[in-house]
Amino acid sequence: MPEPTIRLAVEGTTAVVTVDRPKALNALNTTTLEQLEEALTGLAGRPELRGLILTGAGEKAFVAGADIAEMVGLTTEQALAFSARGHRVFDALERLSFPTLAAVNGFALGGGCELALACDLIYAAENARFGLPEVSLGIIPGFGGTQRLTRAVGRARAKELIFTGDMIDAAKAKEIGLALDVLPAAKLLDHCRAVIDRIAKKGPLAVARAKRVIADGADGSLADGNELERAAFAELFQSTDRKEGMAAFLEKRQAAFRGV
Ligand code: CO8
């Protein structure tokens, strides 16, 4: 049995997933990706969850990239398989029905930055450093970075970061819209928990539909996206939560949502 490299804790309606290989700055190897996939598959089947926080063990790194020591010996075919595995796991993360938050507590480089980009919201500790340094190794991002970073910050900034391989600090990451907010390291996780607690008070079906419509509409035309919005908006009118939410407003009380 490989040793555990992913820690999973479920605290009420919040799941906390920690990449736990601090000696290698939490770099992602095949075992880590397998264990992350297994953890995500388990979480996808838990209807009580309202949010997930993804972070790195230790005080230095979120995730310092894919494991270079493992990649050094890969053939072209193995590199394709490694990249495909990463894409599969990150796509599964992106498709979770509830919001996912990256709590970036140090280096988020290469595959680590790509992992954060597969989350819905990125919050950064003051010591966070972001970058896609793959060109320094003679490769390009292989876990979705060329696509997700471009969608997140626009082509020019993405090209600048990918072509130079430069690292940027948390303040710069916030300035370009990569990180939403910058927190003292000691407050980062509590900040993320508080965001999920706020979301958890809302209608979970509505939050899940909003997430899906934003994702499904993001790469198409405005007209197609609006079509998706109309369909999901109307569909929610059948839900018990919609009736409860509107009744609670009119009766001046807090809604008791049940996710149905
Ligand atoms: N892979 C393997 N080991 C790593 C990695 C990594 N990505 N990052 C750090 N480590 C290890 C170091 O080798 C070192 O191990 P040891 O103590 O045994 O020598 C330990 O972690 C501590 O690291 P450092 O001593 O280097 O710590 P520093 O504080 O001096 O530097 C840095 C910290 C700047 C983060 C530095 O470690 C670094 O530059 N790391 C590599 C960052 C990087 O290039 N990341 C991108 C990797 S490529 C990638 O992610 C591609 C993703 C897509 C793959 C597609 C598949 C084909």
Residues whose N, C-alpha, C, O or C-beta is under 5 A from the ligand:
A	BS01	CO8	K23 A24 L25 A27 A64 G65 A66 D67 I68 A69 A79 F82 S83 F107 L109 G110 G111 P133 E134 I140 P141 G142 F143
